[in-house]
Every structure is written in C-alpha cells, then in structure tokens.
Amino acid sequence: MKITYKQELKEGTDTRAEEVADLLLKNRGIKDVKDFFQPKPPVLIQLSDFGFKREIAKVLKMFHEIKKKGQMIVVYTDYDADGITGGTILWETLSLLGFKAMPYVPHRQKEGYGFSKIGIDAVKKEYNPALIISVDHGITAVEQIAYAKSIGIPVIITDHHLKGDEIPDAAEAIFHIPALSGAGVAYFFAKLLFDEFGEESRNKTVLNDNFHTDYVALAAIGGIADLVPLVGPTRSIVKYGLDACSRSKRVGICHILKEAKIEGRKITPYEVGFIIAPRINAIGRLEHAIDALRLLCTGSSKKAQELAGKVGQLNIDRQDLVKKAVEQAIKQVEKMEKLPNIIVLTSEEWHEGIIGLIASRLTETYYRPTIIMTKNEQTYKGSARSIPALHITNFMKEMKEHLLSVGGHAQAGGFSLESKNLQKFIKEVEKEGKKQLKKADLEKIIETDMKIPLSKITYGLVRQLEKMQPFGIGNPQPTFYSKAKVLDAKLFGKTSDHLKLVVQDPETRSYPLELIAFSAADKFSELSREKVIDVVYQTEIDRWGGNEKVRGRLIYFE
C-alpha cells in the first residue's frame, strides 16, 4: 500500500482554516472559488448557457408545430436511476405543458441499453409518435437513429456519455453535455420547454415549483447515481437538489425515504448513492424499470407505498444475488494460477442486471480492471469496471472488431459480443492488459489531499471543510495523512466490530483526536499505547446529544 499526498502543511506554518480550504480547492483544479462555495441555483441556468443556440431554435419550432397538431411525443429513457429520474422530469414536464406524451423504458434483458430496432418498432406500433426524445442515451446510436428516421420518426438526443467515432447525423438535434448527468441534461431541456410554453399553461405554478424543488431533487439523484463529478453545473444541481429532496412532498420520493427508514434524515450523497439510487436501479436490474418511473410520477400515496415496497424487496433480492455471485466470482479468481492484469470472468448463472455490480466488487477487492460477462441467447453481455490507470471504455473500443456494441465512461463500461468471438476477445484483453498495465499501476494507492500535523485539525478547520459539501465524485471529502501517537485504543459496538483510537501529534502533544473505524476490529491487535503510526482519515463534527466535537473517520493506518 502506498500513501500519496498533493500538499504538505508543516508544523509552525501559520495557515488559517480558509487558506487550507483554498489550497484543497486549488489542488482539485477549482478556479472559481466563489462559484464553488455559492453556486448559482439551477433554475437560473439555461440550456443556452451550454451553447446549442441553433439547435434550440430548431427544436422549439418543432415543438410548436407538434403541439398545434396534437401529435405524440415519446420520451425514450434509459432504465437506470439516472435515466429514470431524467425521464420522469422530461415526460412529466411535457404532460403538464399540455403535450401528448408517453414514456418508454426499454427492457434490459429483451432490448438492452438505449435504442434498439425492437424498441423503436414497439414505439412506432404503439404510439406512432411525431418525435422521440432520448434521455441518458443516444450519442452512439448511429444506426438505430438512422433506422428511426427511415420509418418516419424524428429523434432528438439528450445525453452525456462518451461520443463514439461517429455522431448520429440522422438526429434532428443533439444536446450532448458531458459535464451533466442524463437527468441533468433532461432538467435543462425540460426547463427550456417550460420557459417557452409555461406562460400559457394552466399548470404554470405547479411546474415552477417543480423546477425549484422536485425536478432538481430528481436531477440530483441521477447525477449522484451516475457518478458524475460534483463540480460546475452538476454541483449546483446536487447542492440544491439534496436540500429539495429532504423537503419534497412528492409521494414517490417520500415513500422511498420511508421504506428505507431515512425519512426526516438529512439527505447527503451517501443516502442517494447507497440507499435511494440502488432501490430505483433494482427494478431495472431484475424486472422492467417502468415501475420505477411510475413510482416517481404517481400522485397516489397508496400506489407509491405499494411500489416503494416493491423496490425495497427487489433491492434485497438484488443484494442476495450479488452476494452469491461475488462469492462464485472470487472462487473463480482463486483458482487462477496467477492474478492477471485484467480479470475476465464469465458465467451463464449470473443475472445480466448485476454483472456491473460483480465487476465493481472484484475491482475493489483485487485492485484490477474487471470484465464480467454472462450469456444471453446467442450473445454475451459484458460489464467492466476499472482503476485510474486504465480508461476501460477506450480500452474496449480498441477491440471493437470483436464486439457488437460498446459504450461507457473512463471507469465503467458495457458491451455485447457474439458467442463465437468470446475466446478471441478474452485473449485480446489478456494480451493488451499485459502491454498497457505495468506492475506499478496495480499497486493500490491511497491518495490523500494533504499531509498535515494533527495539531492543525481544529474545530474551525473542520467547520470550513463542511462548506465544501456536497462531497462525491470530483469533489471527494478531504482526506488527510498524519503522524499520530496512540493514547488509547478500544473496540465498540454491540459485537465489538468497530475500532476507536485516541491519538495526538507526537511532536507537539496536541489536543487528543478521536478516530473511529467501522468493521476494523481485526486491526486492534496491531496497536499499543505510545506507538507512533501513520493515519489516513477524514474529519467530521460529531453532533451527538446536542454537543459538538471534532473526530476523524479512520481509512487506513500502518
């Protein structure tokens, strides 16, 4: 294990809390500090701020014509939490503005990700729309959008994923904003329509409230769920959206919080990423995600309670499936003579909806890029997760001759391939993995923001750091690296699973700092009084019982 740091603050330097925070932001590439601490509310940001002036003029003309003729619009959204929240925002906005509109969510197992000929044909047969709008997909769907155009359906793309080698030229307009999530793009596209048509709508007040509260809450859920960096416009969405989520009266959101037993709690990226989003995702992983959209759109408390109960149970089922599959995957890895640079595993038993989660667990466990595949009729569906040293989607695109489709981000991607190409693909991955990844790339590194004396960890500093919230991808909670002398160590919790340390600066004998580490009882035997150790930790203010004190969450020590 290697510990790195971007900045060192030495004992004796007179640095104020605000200056420490500014150093952290500078090291993260944040140039506009004022905007970072006080981001503009999303309702004051326009789609035109991202460009697209020609596209905006064109689509508004189309929407006026469609509304005048009373024609159908289909919002064709992805089945994950980002797509479902974005689809909810856009479809509901269209409906409340008086457009004839319907949502369409593809079935993960039957249709796969994004546009497909099966899905487009189904939309044509059922709705015969004058327009399809994508949410959270479409930027790589060159052939599919050309097919839709050939059967008389214009398509508008709203997406944030990586572009392919070709752009879908057959699309009427493309709104591609990588700085946002799919739900974020949908939020600003929907607000464009509200600004254009809202004045004449009888639902003007409802929609105005939604863009200040519910819709920004949904966009925040989508952004956090899809691991979009929490900087720039996405930081604005998440900062205001988390607050709106806590205050939302939308029955779908309320019943998700109630079923998860977090109602009344302050909603942070943790609650979204580990409690709310997995519930929304669970339906699309195991069944048809349309029920997730229904849950977020319904005005019936009874229906919301029923659907929230369903997503809660499906989330438990998903957890059980993942646990069993990860155990099977680890057994496969343990049978290998040597751990490869890129782990590639296949099984016909693994449910297609959880292969990405299996890949994530193995990447965390072995610190290796991991590719997991499962068979689906005559093809294999694959999902990949990676480490910082390898852009996994670009890596897989280098092997597109073996693949039917591929897409994703730097750290996560998905693909499909014909069964006959499986072994060729695996051999190519093994060969390129050896070539592109060095031993040093596969050494697990703990990256900290700052090496700092414990004496500098004050109440004032931790309060200043709290102003950097919300923390997440692109703006992680600051992590510190310090030398510490152990004053005391003990186990706590009902079954003594957790570890609590009391430490101080070994040089200055600073005020003692409490560090806690959950599920770290096995490390207790490594500690003794007066021992000087290296600690990696994050700071927080413990507000239990109405009192406030600084403490740290221990990440690693040696």
Steps between C-alpha positions, in 0.01 A plus 500: 500500500634840401384830652528814288410863570460811284604757760697503825424739783786503750502576869570867572323635190234755587219395265138599558213253446384694193848478350511123551165467321626721215811280465279192476285659229806616307641147503167377360511745212216718633564849360184689591495461880206738547284303257605177668387611845194689369392331176227656293162327558409262213185699422724791397704286259374472142557229240641775276780554756648177362469621139250338259337826384432368149370166635275679752338715231439191286346283773276775635358543151440123487325501839269785400400306188449173693287668766290679240426168327450307825760241401666242725847532657677201656764550769729200446704472818766270643411248772751605767449759775642781286275418206191441713533830690573689176213328323267593785598867476460527122186289456317669788598845374362423154177364646446798731567737208214337312699291254385153404790298639588151620812352663675194362753298701678213321514159665860429604497129408281515189619826342826594669633849564368798307341496158439171323305399190269298728431804717455744213259261327304463825474877537390537136233232537360618833527879474595595141667815640593816316816515712719291729719669760774290657604541863842377616588321176516539123835668434646176356177365342589587141326207327198495731420869454546468124250212512249709697529777242450249218161399645392861549593573863722803568730466802645758739793379712565613857803317641828536690690178418824481304464561128584221257703526182187620319224741596135409426457743210145375449391662828300822473706653781762383751531640852815333629636637831769281665516736803147392597325171566223379270248635751687830509475540122130404520444761774635787290329377183169476687552848647557632148153371408348643817650842428357485147152356570447556874325836482202351316481188719241459773769305689746791501516527882541124550778484244675805640500336845624173350801663334593652837442181701400156369669514160830625638477228769450235230788642294722488810415133554586428136832687517617328817380158384691531172822613673517833318766734645340739749650816354364775276130474411469152654619638833222758475240229430620274782546775760148636451347164410603322821335772705188473281500123539474533878207742461320331210130422532505277188343177623742279308804660661332509842416129492848403382644686801242345731555144372877548535450637855679828424204741504579809704875445455719751321549362148864494388675332205541194725123453541449546126789281387454212742131506596277689253663437160549123554126470560418680175761291317377171648184488286689547174760242601251223578168594334367783279605849609171663399378442858784718629378782278142440617618523861658841442206635298193375685282737696342215697649442844358147505659413164830659607502296821435181303773572245750616766445169678564319173827683432611439858445126464665490159799680648530227763470235228769682301730509802456124551574430134810718505631340820467150357645600160799682655579190708493291181717754317760508777521121490573523126777752565650291779536206261717706265871417508589868480289812546476663153534873438135504388259253655256346249226264623193344340205304634160414358358505854553871564203728439574763236372773730770447763818437297611861543468465877707179493768680298503787752548266797787315335669822393484619862625165634792441263574852374485380142279599205227235488280381214197286583293327231183293494333321210177628348373268225765520222691793648696589809423817693794651685563765760838640602640706784848644522773673699642848426787359290269368225217674311290186465259622231779620272681172570198298385447724198845390381345151469180605326568252217398228747201690646145574392475815714700686762456815707556658838744715696862495615436271797192307384375359172266250341512294182361201313660243273404191304576167668737400219725799583523432875838325511657743251385791715633345823841430343520855367413642844770287666760603242421872515467490879861381529613766255308801631517445878826496692564357846499850652151565356364205698643605835214632709552866579325705765489853363469763771450872462752613757768386739424704811599506868219385728532828687353674194174301516288756681129564536536809280665301221240224505216756494664662196534164328128435552432795269655294216203261512341324320786254468516235230666417170713797388472657845580224749500565872850629588732222615800568725821317579667553840745356746319403819589368843249251642366602843224242516329236285187297561225310324137612501161402363256226602733229378824700539547524123620859494822670604550828686839670539601806697813656350706817517780667309824325611701824477277767653283283727195668347147468633397132462297404193257210492511278189243230429513217248196284430542123455871525585518287816762275337747792510478543879787260572739717296466791745664586831525811718767750398544335160552754219306413186411653163127569475280585201165647598214738425370754747148565625315671782324254729173666601362220715286608796509867414874530561759560229851356483753438225581140415638305208389203291804273474560365149839334543792480741839335513 
